[in-house]
Amino acid sequence: MDTPRVGIPEPLASRMSMPEQHEYLRTKLTRRGLLRTSAVTAGAVAGGSLLAGPAQAASPTLLSSPATGAVHGSLVAPFGRHLAFGADPQHQMRVSWQVPFAVRRPFLRVGLRPWDLSRKIHAEVRELHTPALTKKLPAVDQYYLHAALDGLRPGTTYYYGVGHDGFDPADSRHFGTLGTFRTAPARPERFVFTAFGDQGVSYHALANDQLILGQNPSFHLHAGDICYADPDGSGSEHDSYDARQWDQFLAQTESVAKTVPWMVTTGNHDMEAWYSPNGYGGQNARWSLPENGPDAEKVPGVYSFTYGNVAVVALDANDVSYEIPANLGVSDGKQTRWLDRRLGELRAARGIDFIVVFFHHCAFSTTNSHASEGGVRDAWLPLFEKHQVDLVVNGHNHVYERTDAIKGGRVSKEMPIGETVDSSREGIVYVTAGGAGKSLYDFPVPDSYEGHVKDLDHVDTYHWAKGKVKVKEAVQWSRVRYTGYSFIAVEVLPGHRPRMKVTALAESGESIDRFEVTRRA
């Protein structure tokens, strides 16, 4: 049950944009004197901007400066390590982590051997300060640290450790804290990547993480709704926002993300109105993602990278969502224009066989909870087909669902389990992989998955249209449906006729779906 709290009443929140919610929350909480704890100190450090009136209060509570520690560094251990590629995965890696208290002079060590970590890089500190929003929740100070590694060798394994004054990972006492990563290869090779969305903190989320680790993926795609510190999901903070959920999430995910680049994008639950007008101040503090999208500040979850013969494009569907319009139009159309241009560049690039796009809200789903997002269909589907995207991965609906191949919103090729699609001429398969760990949704019809196939002529469902209107539709494209915790693993095989072998795995490790994507030579 959610904890009642001071915030935006639900009827009001559902009508407000993210900037309006941010201004309402800052103005109301400041007026009620709820910033008298650690947030006041944070405001003083930032030049008093938090308490300086509505115009300045719109700035995020995010600092990029060295933190001064009151606790001796030898008593503070880093946690929550998570990797991300830079825009060039052959030569760039971003290492991020967290400390429970402010520390002096944080840094990263890296080298080709665990006993030779001679390269030392100073880390950037990004602080978040959340006031005590209810009597049951304390004020929270969070310290996120980031180090950028450039000039790396392609296809090379590196050892790294993170530390600060008083805690040096090169010290033999701390060898157990070292991690590794591998850069992208210079030439295409076989590799695996994994993907899901809607994770949160739970036993099921942890179980999925460990199964993913067993796939030995080169990277992981997280299609939004990462942590659920904001359980409301409409961009408001009217119920029980708890920033400490992020500490638990990053600790839970570290066993995988310290080795596997964890490439995230933004879902509706990742809009947190307290920190910035667009709701992404917290996102920018916690993650270091490629900054080659249209606007890394406004839409940080929009970027692209290439690994081997696969190009990956991350999008922010909050920007086009009819269902949850709190950030509708946040990029002023820049994201869609960038997407058109970027997909064209990638499709024309030598050495790229496949383009994979991932984002949160579903283009095609039949669940009773969210079904399909008409804003995504209107804005992006024509571009996916224009540039022959090979695979689209979504979250938002907490299930696994997979379509037939689709063109123009209709089935262009039926795709029973085990089938192969030539994406260059037969259409695009859309996958909803939202069973990462949060409570599950349901379908209006029976499940149908490997070993339990129940094909139907059609499914009665709906999609969201402008103005938050539900439009009923009968669809033929829902091929696989599974109500359970799961993720997808994609094995990429380059060559004369390149292939992507997609397998959906349940929490038990059993296969629930499999199909192949290939392209004409």
C-alpha angles and dihedrals in degrees: 000000000000118000112243111240147164110278144093116334110241098242090051095044093053090060098043129090119228094261090050092049091048092051093045093050096046094045095045096045093045091050091050092052097243093138097071097104128062092328089069089057090048090052091052091051090050093051097269093289095140094063100035100098137277098304096053094034088070090075117100120254091241125126129191101196139103112284120227114220128218092185117070110257094233088068095052121080122192118239141170096054113184131173131213133179120244118228088282109048092186092064108014137067130169118209119198132179144156138237125200093225136027112277136192123253101346116201147168127232121204137177146144093258129042090234093050110059094147097142109088124189125187115235130229116236119219113184128197122194120194118185126224097276095180136015089254096053123064126217109271129212114192127187119201119187127200134187125187119215116198133168094042124157118255118250093010132136115226132190119218143175133189127217150134140213105321095018117070117174089206089066110100090234089066102040088112089068095061121117137192138217137179126219123226116277122257091230131034115275138162113285142153130229129183134209144187142141140214101044116152123162116307145112089265091052091051092047091052090050092056093048089051091052088055090059090062091222123193089220141348129228117214109195097204140276087090109170111357096223081146105050093181095072098194093097094262130110099215099126127031115331108175116183091194089075087077091060090054093045096051091046090050094048097044095089089068106021094055087069106020118060104245106212110193137183131191127275129184091266089056092067104098110182098200099069106048142353093258093045093240101100090102092047091053091050097051103040137048106204132169110287098209096105126100096275121359092193099048098036108017092169093066116093144105139227138175126227116182108312095341126091116200124202122193119201137187107229092185084080093065103026119133092181097056105021099175090115099023107150095007092145094046089234094305093117095056093045090049091048092055092049096042096048089051091052093048095047090052094046119107116242096025113114101164136037116201119189123194133183139141115257115068123249089196126019137128105204121134091237108057108345113179130348111229091193090064091047093050097044106034115017093078088053093048090054095041091057097034099241109198104209136009121200124193140171128188095102109075097227140067116263131162131189134216114252107293136204124174091357093301136097110273095173131008111238113199116182110293095023125135125224127199098217093194091071112001103059143256129301115217119206127197107201101173099136097097098126115301122109111293130250128213140232129235088234135040122288117261119194143133109317091009104060117170107169117196132197090229145342123227106226140128144236132216118254132187114303094031090286120159112222116196118227139171109223134192099192101082101107106157127027127177127174101205145079112291149133138202129250118199120199110200118206116186124200142093090325105023120207140193112206107202119198126179113210127197123222087263090059092249120136113249098173141005135179139151133236119202138164131223112260 
